[in-house]
Amino acid sequence: MRKIALLGATGSIGRQALEIVEAHPELELVAAASGSQDVTRLAPLTQVGGDLTELLDRAEPDIVLNAVVGFAGLPATLWALERGVTLALANKESLVAAGDLALAAQRRGGGSLLPVDSEHSALHQCLEGRGPESVESLVVTASGGPFRGKTRAELEDVTPAEALAHPTWSMGPKITVDSATLANKGLELIEAHFLFGLPYDRIEVVIHPTSVVHGLVRFRDGAALAHLGYPDMRVPISYALTYPERAATPVPSLDLAAGLTLEFSAPDLETFPLLSLARSAGERGGTYPCAFNAANEVAVAAFLDGRLPFLGIADAVADVLAAVDGAPARDLDDLVEADAQARRLLEPVA
Ligand SMILES: NC(=O)c1ccc[n+]([C@@H]2O[C@H](COP(=O)([O-])OP(=O)(O)OC[C@H]3O[C@@H](n4cnc5c(N)ncnc54)[C@H](OP(=O)(O)O)[C@@H]3O)[C@@H](O)[C@H]2O)c1
């Protein structure tokens, strides 16, 4: 039996994770948490909001599936990594914000960090534990979101409803807007850097509209291994919860005979500047990725509330990155302060 603590149980990932857990008798849900919605009937131990590490202390899980959205997921990520408890990580924001601290916690704890993000799950599967020395580069694919092919001028009056209409994935509102701005791919670029230990100039992002190829690893011998499948988060969730077993899921495998064409192109960095901003925040290191994430969270919330135009999200993030010093965080207090400082800078729009 594997005891699972599911954080963010009421969200898009959380609900799909419940389906996976219910289908597998060897997975036992011991704890569930949400931010505000009722979860009392989901698991023996539950918590709504507050410090989720209190729930984890009581639950003593074998696996923490962190599917909380945003920086709020950080304490749970560090709790699992520090204790060597397997972390199935959907909450990319915590690894982006706390990368160095999170990896140091993992080294001390000695446990596994299994990505749930589909692209990183794909890369993890293609790599099969091989280190950066055998890899030429990693390729993270992006659907391009609902505004692929648009110009900046066409995006000036985009509404939240238009940004929330994702072409291939059905997800929570924050990540759906991040997909429309390509901030999500920026977060994933930084996430890939910390997960797989490659420098940024060896991590590419390509647009692939149908989201069939989730990730691709170019090896130094000239071979490239890709991971293919219909876009369905139950596959990477199941992979992380049952690793290394690869338990069955109800997701059909690809119908190749129906005619499958794979298209790839370069991202439009002029129309979607958040991808370049994320790359530069990642390359500068320190707390720049934390500031990128915090500013993006505040700006996305303001856009969804109608207080900021769509193009204003990137402007807000650029302003914050220009204003902070990005000094490395020595500890969690430093990191929490870097996050708070970035949020304070956006108080006028928050
Ligand atoms: N959805 C996807 O397909 C997908 C794919 C890859 C990665 N991810 C990542 O997975 C994470 C979750 O995404 P999602 O789409 O599932 O988001 P979502 O549908 O908005 O769900 C977010 C979950 O987090 C909970 N939550 C929010 N604030 C919290 C807090 N302060 N403390 C405890 N719980 C809190 C919410 O609880 P309430 O419902 O009570 O507010 C909800 O259960 C994000 O980091 C996202 O980037 C998602």
Ligand as a Chemical Component Dictionary entry (heavy atoms), coordinates in Angstrom:
data_LIG
# 
_chem_comp.id                   LIG 
_chem_comp.type                 NON-POLYMER 
_chem_comp.pdbx_formal_charge   0 
_chem_comp.three_letter_code    LIG 
# 
loop_
_chem_comp_atom.comp_id 
_chem_comp_atom.atom_id 
_chem_comp_atom.alt_atom_id 
_chem_comp_atom.type_symbol 
_chem_comp_atom.charge 
_chem_comp_atom.model_Cartn_x 
_chem_comp_atom.model_Cartn_y 
_chem_comp_atom.model_Cartn_z 
_chem_comp_atom.pdbx_ordinal 
LIG N1  N1  N 0  -4.527  21.478 -14.513 1  
LIG C1  C1  C 0  -3.554  20.923 -15.208 2  
LIG O1  O1  O 0  -3.808  20.232 -16.201 3  
LIG C2  C2  C 0  -2.115  21.129 -14.802 4  
LIG C3  C3  C 0  -1.111  20.618 -15.611 5  
LIG C4  C4  C 0  0.217   20.750 -15.219 6  
LIG C5  C5  C 0  0.513   21.394 -14.026 7  
LIG N2  N2  N 1  -0.475  21.915 -13.271 8  
LIG C6  C6  C 0  -0.139  22.600 -12.017 9  
LIG O2  O2  O 0  -0.843  21.991 -10.948 10 
LIG C7  C7  C 0  -1.191  22.980 -9.973  11 
LIG C8  C8  C 0  -2.707  22.945 -9.783  12 
LIG O3  O3  O 0  -3.316  23.320 -11.004 13 
LIG P1  P1  P 0  -4.879  23.142 -11.247 14 
LIG O4  O4  O 0  -5.101  23.421 -12.670 15 
LIG O5  O5  O -1 -5.328  21.835 -10.664 16 
LIG O6  O6  O 0  -5.452  24.360 -10.356 17 
LIG P2  P2  P 0  -6.914  24.578 -9.827  18 
LIG O7  O7  O 0  -7.908  23.778 -10.598 19 
LIG O8  O8  O 0  -7.112  26.044 -9.715  20 
LIG O9  O9  O 0  -6.853  23.957 -8.348  21 
LIG C9  C9  C 0  -6.032  24.523 -7.363  22 
LIG C10 C10 C 0  -6.140  23.723 -6.084  23 
LIG O10 O10 O 0  -5.311  24.357 -5.102  24 
LIG C11 C11 C 0  -6.102  24.606 -3.928  25 
LIG N3  N3  N 0  -5.552  25.766 -3.251  26 
LIG C12 C12 C 0  -5.475  27.028 -3.713  27 
LIG N4  N4  N 0  -4.886  27.813 -2.787  28 
LIG C13 C13 C 0  -4.586  27.023 -1.728  29 
LIG C14 C14 C 0  -3.997  27.233 -0.455  30 
LIG N5  N5  N 0  -3.578  28.441 -0.085  31 
LIG N6  N6  N 0  -3.856  26.172 0.376   32 
LIG C15 C15 C 0  -4.289  24.957 0.009   33 
LIG N7  N7  N 0  -4.849  24.682 -1.177  34 
LIG C16 C16 C 0  -5.005  25.709 -2.032  35 
LIG C17 C17 C 0  -7.505  24.813 -4.459  36 
LIG O11 O11 O 0  -8.453  24.680 -3.428  37 
LIG P3  P3  P 0  -9.918  25.391 -3.567  38 
LIG O12 O12 O 0  -10.619 24.659 -4.667  39 
LIG O13 O13 O 0  -10.561 25.181 -2.249  40 
LIG O14 O14 O 0  -9.641  26.818 -3.894  41 
LIG C18 C18 C 0  -7.570  23.694 -5.504  42 
LIG O15 O15 O 0  -7.785  22.463 -4.879  43 
LIG C19 C19 C 0  -0.650  24.314 -10.502 44 
LIG O16 O16 O 0  0.602   24.558 -9.962  45 
LIG C20 C20 C 0  -0.526  24.072 -12.001 46 
LIG O17 O17 O 0  0.466   24.854 -12.590 47 
LIG C21 C21 C 0  -1.783  21.790 -13.626 48 
# 
loop_
_chem_comp_bond.comp_id 
_chem_comp_bond.atom_id_1 
_chem_comp_bond.atom_id_2 
_chem_comp_bond.value_order 
_chem_comp_bond.pdbx_ordinal 
LIG N1  C1  SING 1  
LIG C1  O1  DOUB 2  
LIG C1  C2  SING 3  
LIG C2  C3  SING 4  
LIG C2  C21 DOUB 5  
LIG C3  C4  DOUB 6  
LIG C4  C5  SING 7  
LIG C5  N2  DOUB 8  
LIG N2  C6  SING 9  
LIG N2  C21 SING 10 
LIG C6  O2  SING 11 
LIG C6  C20 SING 12 
LIG O2  C7  SING 13 
LIG C7  C8  SING 14 
LIG C7  C19 SING 15 
LIG C8  O3  SING 16 
LIG O3  P1  SING 17 
LIG P1  O4  DOUB 18 
LIG P1  O5  SING 19 
LIG P1  O6  SING 20 
LIG O6  P2  SING 21 
LIG P2  O7  DOUB 22 
LIG P2  O8  SING 23 
LIG P2  O9  SING 24 
LIG O9  C9  SING 25 
LIG C9  C10 SING 26 
LIG C10 O10 SING 27 
LIG C10 C18 SING 28 
LIG O10 C11 SING 29 
LIG C11 N3  SING 30 
LIG C11 C17 SING 31 
LIG N3  C12 SING 32 
LIG N3  C16 SING 33 
LIG C12 N4  DOUB 34 
LIG N4  C13 SING 35 
LIG C13 C14 SING 36 
LIG C13 C16 DOUB 37 
LIG C14 N5  SING 38 
LIG C14 N6  DOUB 39 
LIG N6  C15 SING 40 
LIG C15 N7  DOUB 41 
LIG N7  C16 SING 42 
LIG C17 O11 SING 43 
LIG C17 C18 SING 44 
LIG O11 P3  SING 45 
LIG P3  O12 DOUB 46 
LIG P3  O13 SING 47 
LIG P3  O14 SING 48 
LIG C18 O15 SING 49 
LIG C19 O16 SING 50 
LIG C19 C20 SING 51 
LIG C20 O17 SING 52 
# 
